[in-house]
Structures are given as C-alpha cells and as structure tokens.
Amino acid sequence: MTEAATAEDAGIGRHGREQCTGGKRSAVSVMQSAVTAASEATSGTIEASKKAAEQAREIAEDNIEAATSATNKATQQAVEKVRTPTKR
C-alpha cells in the first residue's frame, strides 16, 4: 500500500467489521473499499502531478538554455561588427 491513508487508518478496520451484524458488515466493507480506492486515486494523482512538475521544470531549463545561447550568439555577432571596421 502507498503512503496514503488506508481503511485501517480511517478507523474502520477488523474491529469495526467484527462489531457489525448482517447488512452493516457489507456497509463497512463498502466503506473500507471506498477509502482504499480514494487513497490509491490520491496517490496516483500525486505521482502524476510530480511527473508533470518535473516535465515543466525540464522544459523551462531547456528554454532558458536556448535563450541564453541565442543571446550569447547575438552578443558575439554585435561585438564582431563593432570590432570589424567597415569598408567605404
């Protein structure tokens, strides 16, 4: 199980099932399943968010590198124009 809460953490563990009778046990089981499913869904959402954030960071770094490279190239070209005397 993941780090997220489980049905046991929610206080509807084995003891809760044992104290129930008949249809109430089914209701507790359904509740446990719902808590477990929600926990797993939350974990999946967190993992997807982490991956999306990592991808966004990588894209931003790539864009910064491209912008820096273009700026450096333009600066070098401008310096060369200034250093090279123009012929008339």
C-alpha angles and dihedrals in degrees: 000000000000129000090269122102120282131204088263090056090051090060098250099109134133093301091056091052093048092054092053127085132210115324092008089070089058090050091051091048091051090049091049090051091049093050091048092047092048090049092052092045090051091051090050091050091050092050092048090050091051091051092048091050091050091050091049090051091050092049091049091050091049091050092049091050091049092048092047092049092049091048092050091049092049091048092050091050091050091049091050091052091052093047095046111077114229118239118229 
